Amino acid sequence: MQSAPKALRLQIAVLGRVNAGKSSFVNLVTGQNTSITSEFAGTTTDVVEKAQELTPLGPVLWLDTAGFADDSALGDKRLQKTIQAIERADVAILVCNGDTMGVPEEQILQILAEHKTPVIKIFNKADVHHISSNDGIAVNSTDLSMRDSVLLKLKSALIKVCPDDFLNAQPMLGDLAEPDSTVIMIIPLDYEAPKGRLIMPQVQAIRDCLDHNQNVMVVKESNYKAVLENLKNPPSLVVCDSQIVDKMVAQTPQDIKCTTFSILMARLKGDLAKMAQGAATISHLQDGDKILIAESCTHHAVDDDIGRVKIPNLLRKKTQKTLQIDFVSGCDFAQDLSAYKLVIQCGGCTVNRREILSRIHKCSSAGVAITNYGVCISELKGVLQRVLEPFSDVYEQYEKVKLH
């Protein structure tokens, strides 16, 4: 449980007005003093994260947020962090003072409705408030003897509202190859590869194949051609790192399906069709167009960083246009996207599906195309059609935009 990445946990945002008892509620359900509590409003100033195992849901991540209706000097900045937590949350918990539904609670419910985030109401401080509503769970968060009964009710409510794509997540690639067949994964060990380990999408892909009773061969790009030629039976699928996609395509017979880890992540974490359509707009870029490159993590950029160096260079070389390129990282994302023609999002291996879908929705609402690193690179290297072939419906949508 402790080793489960944040990106694979059900993320639950705990929301409410200041001093509603949000942090006390988190402490109650986790059984630990995760968050600092006091009688003073605004004690929680930033998002506090706490991992927990909730059987039968599995690993979850609690997001204890700063309260609404904070009149302090930093209230607006704290609220902005809370909104960012909502954008990545799969489920929201609304903690109320009793069953009172005032302006702050209505504001929260409106924001959650706009994000289509399911919500569970917690009527806190039930020891001092008469709870007449049956539209939530009555709780006294400071009464630790209530923990077991509250958890039973909470888990039942979570199961009812939990998004289907969390409970019944689609395979990463297991459905693209037959059981007992061979999947080859080409993994370059360049200076960007972490020493002594593989990156998360590679590990997830290997595990997904094993879960679907497929045989996995992991090779370096320099050995791929020889391994392919020595196989008695051809592989059902070949997957490679996006940065060597052109070399992989050149060495893979046309009758063997192939794709990239980043395309698989676009399918798993977001909307592959939208990402492919976004890549198709690259050929329509003009001089002066603005592009936003968004990293979800905050890794230290190397000299030849994929997002800050390689993709901008490939874009300018392919389009032969003068492009304006902006960069954001971590939870930061442009609030006003109207100035951009294209957003290029990273693979999102460190964030959950909800956050990527939220960014896709923001772009769609603003009429801005969006793609991801690997889909973009495959397009810039002229092989996106080939590596989209395992996804026939996506390929057709890509072609429509490409030819428009």
C-alpha positions in Angstrom: 0.0 0.0 0.0 2.7 2.5 0.9 4.5 1.9 -2.3 1.5 2.6 -4.6 2.2 5.8 -6.6 0.0 8.8 -6.1 -1.1 8.6 -9.7 -2.7 5.2 -9.1 -4.6 6.1 -5.9 -8.2 7.3 -5.7 -7.7 11.0 -4.8 -10.3 12.4 -2.4 -10.4 16.2 -1.8 -11.8 17.2 1.6 -13.5 20.6 1.2 -15.5 23.0 3.3 -15.6 26.5 4.8 -12.9 27.5 7.3 -13.2 25.9 10.7 -15.7 23.3 9.5 -13.5 20.5 10.9 -12.0 19.2 7.6 -8.6 18.4 9.2 -10.3 16.7 12.2 -12.3 14.6 9.8 -9.1 13.5 7.9 -7.5 12.6 11.2 -10.5 10.6 12.2 -10.7 8.5 9.1 -6.9 8.0 8.8 -6.5 7.2 12.5 -3.5 9.5 12.7 -2.8 13.2 13.4 -2.2 13.8 9.8 -3.3 17.5 9.8 -2.8 20.2 12.4 -6.1 21.2 14.0 -7.1 24.1 16.2 -10.2 26.3 17.0 -8.8 29.1 14.9 -10.1 29.5 11.4 -7.6 29.0 8.5 -5.3 26.6 10.3 -4.8 24.6 7.1 -3.0 26.8 4.7 -2.0 24.5 1.9 -3.1 21.0 0.6 -2.0 18.3 3.0 -1.7 14.8 1.5 -2.2 11.5 3.4 -2.1 8.0 1.8 -4.3 5.3 3.2 -5.6 1.8 2.3 -9.4 1.6 2.2 -10.6 -1.9 1.6 -12.2 -2.8 -0.8 -11.3 0.4 -2.8 -7.6 0.0 -2.3 -5.0 2.8 -2.0 -6.4 6.3 -1.7 -4.9 9.7 -1.2 -6.6 12.3 1.1 -6.3 15.9 0.0 -7.0 18.1 3.1 -7.5 21.6 1.7 -7.7 25.2 2.9 -11.2 26.4 3.7 -13.6 28.6 1.7 -14.7 32.0 3.0 -11.2 32.7 4.3 -11.0 36.5 4.8 -7.3 36.6 5.6 -4.7 38.3 3.5 -3.7 35.0 1.9 -7.2 33.7 1.5 -7.3 34.1 -2.3 -4.0 32.2 -2.8 -5.1 29.4 -0.5 -8.4 29.1 -2.4 -6.4 28.8 -5.7 -4.5 25.8 -4.2 -7.8 24.3 -3.2 -9.2 24.7 -6.7 -6.1 22.9 -8.0 -6.9 20.0 -5.6 -10.4 19.9 -6.9 -9.1 19.6 -10.5 -7.2 16.4 -9.7 -9.7 14.9 -7.2 -11.7 11.8 -8.3 -14.1 12.3 -5.4 -14.9 15.2 -3.1 -15.9 15.2 0.6 -17.9 18.3 1.6 -17.5 18.9 5.4 -20.3 21.1 6.8 -21.0 22.6 10.3 -23.9 20.4 11.1 -26.2 20.2 8.0 -26.1 23.9 7.3 -25.8 24.7 3.6 -24.7 28.4 3.3 -23.0 30.4 0.6 -19.6 28.7 1.0 -21.1 25.2 0.7 -23.2 26.3 -2.4 -20.1 27.7 -4.0 -18.2 24.5 -3.5 -21.1 22.4 -4.9 -21.2 24.7 -7.9 -17.5 24.2 -8.6 -17.8 20.5 -8.1 -20.7 20.4 -10.6 -18.7 22.3 -13.1 -15.9 19.7 -12.8 -18.4 16.8 -12.7 -16.8 15.6 -9.5 -19.0 13.3 -7.3 -19.4 14.6 -3.8 -20.2 13.1 -0.4 -21.6 15.4 2.3 -20.3 15.1 5.9 -22.4 16.7 8.6 -19.7 17.4 11.2 -20.0 18.5 14.8 -23.1 16.3 15.2 -22.6 16.4 19.0 -23.6 20.1 19.1 -25.8 20.4 16.0 -29.2 18.8 15.3 -28.9 16.9 12.0 -32.2 16.8 10.2 -31.0 16.0 6.7 -30.4 12.4 5.5 -28.4 13.6 2.5 -25.0 12.9 4.2 -23.1 11.2 7.0 -23.5 12.6 10.5 -20.1 12.8 12.3 -18.4 14.1 15.4 -14.8 14.2 14.1 -13.3 14.6 17.6 -14.9 11.4 18.9 -12.4 8.7 18.0 -14.8 6.0 19.1 -16.9 6.8 16.0 -14.1 5.9 13.6 -15.2 2.3 12.7 -18.8 3.2 12.1 -17.9 6.3 10.1 -15.5 4.3 8.0 -18.1 1.7 7.2 -20.6 4.4 6.0 -17.9 6.4 4.2 -16.6 3.3 2.3 -20.1 2.4 1.2 -20.7 6.0 0.0 -17.3 6.0 -1.9 -18.1 2.8 -3.7 -21.4 4.3 -4.9 -19.8 7.5 -6.4 -16.4 6.2 -7.3 -15.7 6.8 -11.0 -16.0 3.7 -13.2 -12.7 4.3 -14.8 -11.1 3.8 -11.4 -12.9 0.7 -10.3 -12.8 -0.8 -13.8 -9.8 0.8 -15.4 -9.0 -0.3 -19.0 -5.8 -2.2 -19.6 -2.7 -0.2 -20.6 -1.9 -2.6 -23.4 -3.0 -6.1 -22.4 -6.0 -6.0 -24.8 -3.8 -5.3 -27.8 -2.1 -8.7 -27.8 -3.3 -12.3 -27.4 -2.6 -14.3 -24.2 0.6 -16.3 -24.5 1.9 -14.1 -27.3 5.1 -12.1 -27.1 5.3 -8.3 -26.6 8.7 -6.7 -27.2 9.5 -3.5 -25.3 12.4 -1.4 -26.5 13.9 0.7 -23.7 16.9 3.0 -24.4 19.4 3.4 -21.5 20.5 6.9 -22.3 21.7 9.5 -19.8 18.1 10.5 -19.0 17.2 7.0 -17.9 17.2 6.7 -14.1 20.1 4.7 -12.8 19.3 1.1 -11.8 15.6 1.2 -12.5 12.9 1.7 -15.2 10.5 4.6 -15.4 6.9 4.2 -14.3 5.2 3.8 -17.7 7.6 1.0 -18.6 7.0 -0.8 -15.3 3.3 -0.4 -15.7 3.4 -1.8 -19.2 5.4 -4.9 -18.1 3.0 -5.5 -15.2 -0.1 -5.2 -17.5 1.3 -7.7 -19.9 2.0 -10.2 -17.1 -1.6 -9.6 -15.8 -2.9 -10.6 -19.3 -0.7 -13.7 -19.5 1.6 -12.3 -22.2 5.3 -12.9 -22.5 7.5 -9.8 -22.3 10.9 -9.3 -23.9 12.8 -6.1 -22.8 15.6 -5.1 -25.2 17.8 -2.1 -25.8 17.3 -0.3 -29.2 20.8 -1.6 -30.4 19.6 -5.2 -29.9 16.1 -4.9 -31.3 16.7 -5.9 -34.9 18.7 -9.0 -34.0 16.2 -10.1 -31.4 13.3 -9.7 -33.9 15.1 -11.7 -36.5 15.9 -14.5 -34.1 12.3 -15.0 -32.9 10.7 -18.2 -34.2 7.3 -16.5 -34.1 6.8 -12.7 -34.6 5.7 -10.6 -31.6 2.1 -9.6 -31.3 3.1 -6.0 -30.4 6.2 -3.9 -30.2 6.4 -0.9 -27.8 9.2 1.6 -27.7 10.3 4.9 -26.1 9.0 7.9 -28.2 12.5 9.2 -28.7 13.5 6.2 -30.9 10.1 5.7 -32.5 11.4 6.4 -36.0 14.1 3.8 -35.7 11.7 1.2 -34.3 9.2 1.8 -37.2 12.0 1.5 -39.7 13.0 -1.9 -38.3 9.5 -3.3 -37.7 7.7 -5.3 -40.5 4.4 -3.7 -41.6 2.4 -6.7 -40.4 3.6 -6.3 -36.8 1.6 -3.9 -34.6 3.8 -1.2 -32.9 3.2 1.8 -30.7 4.9 3.8 -28.0 4.8 4.0 -24.2 3.6 7.6 -24.4 0.7 6.7 -26.7 -0.3 4.0 -24.2 -0.2 6.6 -21.4 -2.4 9.0 -23.5 -4.9 6.1 -23.8 -4.7 5.1 -20.1 -4.6 8.6 -18.5 -6.6 10.8 -20.8 -8.2 10.7 -24.3 -5.9 9.3 -27.0 -8.3 10.5 -29.8 -8.0 14.1 -28.5 -4.3 13.9 -28.2 -4.0 12.5 -31.8 -6.2 15.2 -33.1 -4.1 17.8 -31.3 -0.9 16.4 -33.0 -2.6 16.6 -36.4 -3.0 20.4 -36.0 0.8 20.8 -35.9 0.9 21.0 -39.7 -1.5 24.0 -39.6 0.7 26.1 -37.3 1.6 29.6 -38.5 4.3 32.2 -37.7 3.7 33.8 -34.3 1.5 31.0 -32.9 1.9 30.4 -29.2 2.4 26.9 -27.8 2.2 25.8 -24.1 4.4 22.9 -23.0 3.1 21.5 -19.7 5.0 19.1 -17.4 3.1 17.6 -14.5 6.2 16.9 -12.5 9.0 19.2 -11.4 12.1 17.1 -12.4 15.4 18.8 -12.9 15.7 19.7 -16.5 18.9 18.3 -18.2 20.7 20.0 -21.1 18.8 18.1 -23.7 15.5 17.9 -21.9 12.7 16.4 -23.8 10.1 19.0 -23.0 12.2 22.2 -22.9 14.7 21.4 -25.6 14.0 18.5 -27.9 10.3 19.1 -28.6 10.7 22.8 -29.3 13.6 22.1 -31.6 11.6 19.4 -33.5 8.6 21.7 -33.7 10.6 24.5 -35.3 12.4 22.2 -37.7 9.3 20.4 -38.8 7.1 23.5 -39.2 9.7 26.0 -40.3 7.7 28.6 -38.4 8.6 31.2 -35.8 6.7 29.9 -32.8 6.3 31.3 -29.3 6.7 28.6 -26.7 5.8 28.9 -23.0 6.5 26.3 -20.2 4.7 25.4 -17.0 5.4 22.6 -14.5 3.8 20.9 -11.6 0.3 21.9 -10.7 0.6 25.2 -12.5 -1.5 25.5 -15.7 -2.5 28.6 -17.6 -5.8 29.9 -16.4 -6.3 31.7 -19.7 -5.6 29.5 -22.7 -7.1 31.7 -25.4 -3.7 32.9 -26.6 -2.5 29.4 -27.4 -2.9 27.3 -30.6 -1.7 24.1 -29.0 -0.9 22.6 -25.6 1.6 19.8 -25.3 1.1 17.9 -22.1 3.7 15.4 -20.7 2.8 11.8 -20.4 1.4 12.3 -16.9 2.9 9.3 -15.3 3.1 11.1 -11.9 -0.5 12.4 -11.9 -3.9 10.7 -12.0 -6.3 10.3 -14.9 -8.6 13.0 -13.4 -6.0 15.7 -13.7 -5.1 14.9 -17.3 -8.8 14.8 -18.2 -9.3 18.2 -16.4 -6.6 19.7 -18.6 -8.1 18.2 -21.7 -11.5 19.7 -20.8 -10.0 23.1 -20.2 -8.4 23.1 -23.6 -11.6 21.8 -25.3 -13.6 24.5 -23.6 -11.1 27.2 -24.8 -11.1 25.7 -28.4 -7.4 24.9 -28.0 -5.8 21.6 -29.4 -3.9 19.4 -26.9 -1.5 16.5 -27.4 1.1 14.8 -25.3 4.9 14.5 -25.6 5.1 11.1 -27.2 2.2 11.6 -29.6 3.7 14.9 -30.6 7.1 13.4 -31.2 5.7 10.6 -33.3 3.9 13.2 -35.5 7.1 15.4 -35.8 9.1 12.3 -36.9 6.5 11.4 -39.5 5.4 8.1 -38.0 2.3 8.8 -36.0 0.0 7.1 -38.5 2.0 3.9 -38.1 2.0 3.8 -34.3 -1.7 4.6 -34.2 -2.6 1.5 -36.3 -3.4 -0.6 -33.2 -6.2 2.0 -32.5 -8.2 2.1 -35.7 -10.9 4.5 -34.4 -8.3 7.0 -33.2 -6.4 6.7 -36.5 -9.6 7.7 -38.4 -10.1 10.8 -36.2 -6.5 11.8 -36.6 -6.8 11.6 -40.4 -9.9 13.8 -40.5 -8.1 16.6 -38.7 -4.9 16.1 -40.6 -6.6 16.4 -44.0 -8.9 19.3 -42.9 
